[in-house]
Amino acid sequence: MSYIEIKTRKVIDATLAQKIIDKGTVGSILTTGKITKQAKALFNSADLAWAENIPESEFMEREAQEEG
């Protein structure tokens, strides 16, 4: 079963991207930071969805909604 991996890093580079891909269970990546061009290419090749520059407040609001 695949899951969404959330990273609160400034940059996801190709090395980290490959480690995420190698897990074999990640279906998509969300990060509050940037994803390098090389990392994006790796994610695209592995058919993983990705989104960058997501404000941390988006996660906090969602968490509050789920609890309520």
C-alpha positions in Angstrom: 0.0 0.0 0.0 1.4 3.4 -0.9 1.3 6.5 1.2 2.0 10.2 1.0 5.4 11.2 2.5 5.6 14.7 3.9 9.0 16.4 4.3 9.7 19.7 6.1 13.1 20.2 4.6 14.5 23.2 2.8 15.6 21.1 -0.2 14.9 17.6 -1.4 17.9 16.7 -3.6 18.5 13.7 -5.9 20.1 11.7 -3.1 17.1 12.0 -0.8 14.7 11.5 -3.7 16.4 8.2 -4.5 16.1 7.1 -0.9 12.4 7.9 -0.9 11.9 6.0 -4.2 13.9 3.0 -2.9 11.3 2.6 -0.1 8.9 1.3 -2.7 5.9 2.3 -0.7 5.7 6.0 -1.3 3.0 7.2 -3.8 3.6 10.9 -3.6 5.7 13.5 -1.9 4.7 16.8 -0.3 7.3 19.3 1.0 7.3 22.7 2.6 10.6 23.4 0.8 12.0 23.0 -2.7 12.6 20.0 -4.9 15.7 20.2 -7.1 15.3 19.6 -10.9 17.2 16.3 -10.6 14.9 15.1 -7.8 11.8 16.0 -9.8 13.2 14.1 -12.7 13.7 11.0 -10.5 10.2 11.3 -9.0 8.7 11.7 -12.5 10.6 8.6 -13.7 9.4 6.6 -10.8 5.8 7.9 -11.5 5.5 9.6 -8.1 3.4 12.7 -7.7 5.1 15.6 -5.9 4.3 19.1 -4.6 6.7 21.7 -3.2 6.5 25.0 -1.3 3.4 23.9 0.7 3.0 26.2 3.6 3.2 24.5 7.0 0.0 26.2 8.0 -1.8 24.0 5.4 -0.8 21.0 7.5 -1.8 22.6 10.8 -5.3 23.6 9.5 -5.9 20.1 8.1 -4.9 18.5 11.4 -7.2 20.7 13.3 -10.1 19.8 10.9 -9.4 16.1 11.3 -9.5 16.3 15.1 -12.7 18.3 15.3 
